[in-house]
Amino acid sequence: MNTKAYFGKFGGQFVPETAMSALIELENAYESIAKTKAFRKELKNLLKTYVGRPTPLYHAKRLSEHYGHEIYLKREDLNHTGAHKLNNALAQALLAKKMGKKKIMAETGAGQHGLATATAAALLGLECDVYMGACDAKRQALNVYKMKLLGANVVEIEDGLKTLKEATTAAIQAWVNEIETRFYVIGSAVGPHPYPKMVKDFQSVIGKEAKKQLKKIKAKADFVIACVGGGSNATGIFSAFLDDKNTKLIGVEAAGLGVDTPYHAATLTKGMDGIIHGMKTIVLQDQYGMILPVHSISAGLDYPGVGPEHAYLKDIKRVQYYAVTDDECINALKRLSELEGIIPAIESSHALAYLEKLCPNLKGKKTIIVNVSGRGDKDMDTVINYKKGTIYG
Ligand SMILES: *Cc1c(COP(=O)(O)O)cnc(C)c1O
């Protein structure tokens, strides 16, 4: 057993034999190329000059006044393409290029990871295939158009429900068939080893910056809050604070219409140990182990699994995980827009919504960091048409 593949009992490599050689090749390349000084220097320069890092740690004065605590926002929404996703997609694409791969590929649901991958491919001069369910492609026509404009080939999948699950299956198939020439860019801290550890590494820039920025203003974080879909923005910011015993870490999942209804995506709140997409983790499943359908207003949090590190951090009680509803999320989005002039993504609004539950119960003035993982431009239709009780697929 490859013990490096695990976080406690979670993680591993639960893939068909045909994919194992590619995972071993990737792990070797990650260790021998991506950890070198030269690679880090090149990546850092691209993050600075192309992505726009470091992102600010912004003291939200009016939000702080509103809650009676010192609230700081880590502004991942200010990255190029509008979210944290490019940090990882760009790093993986750079690794692919150094490995001599000609083509990168990705699967995408709402299109955000596809867009980040297509952007990185254009920047580095790589071919790019993005797998997308035909139904999702229709709903996300603007993102499909953007990806095509960036030179990517969007492969629409007509199987089953024509959504992310079918797109992922098709993408894995295509990857295994052309494993010599393709590099599979995974968009969150999920999948078989080494992806969860590699994505954590590539997103840890968020936490490193935040810690440095806090030090500069001589502040210490009492709480760090982030939303959790697959868990990449959360692990990215948490990673720098895991050893700080006085810093409480909080992950926020999507409760959809409520965790006591069938319409949610609260994996860590309601799931059980299981296997999904090549990893052992916590999974939303029925009594027979069949993956349950998930529901959330936010496509980025709409996932029936979660990265294995989060399953582990919950197990050892280092991170507390909670869930907030679609309604609480929309209220939080409006609150930040009105109080700070920042329209956050609906994913990030889940993290912001948790302030409502946390702040009234705290004694003394606390310093709280919220990771604003992305901007809300992509969500305006959803917000305008929002009605309480809507079931999102
Ligand atoms: C994709 C996405 C997420 C969820 O993904 P994680 O891997 O859990 O971070 C959160 N916020 C935004 C803005 C996203 O685009």
The ligand as a Gaussian input file, in Angstrom:
#p B3LYP/6-31G(d) Opt

LIG

0 1
 C      -15.688000      25.503000      -7.874000
 C      -15.882000      26.528000      -6.840000
 C      -15.989000      26.199000      -5.468000
 C      -15.996000      24.791000      -4.956000
 O      -14.842000      24.063000      -5.149000
 P      -13.825000      23.719000      -3.981000
 O      -12.923000      22.725000      -4.607000
 O      -14.611000      23.140000      -2.835000
 O      -13.138000      24.962000      -3.595000
 C      -16.109000      27.232000      -4.549000
 N      -16.166000      28.526000      -4.943000
 C      -16.083000      28.874000      -6.245000
 C      -16.165000      30.311000      -6.605000
 C      -15.948000      27.902000      -7.238000
 O      -15.866000      28.260000      -8.529000

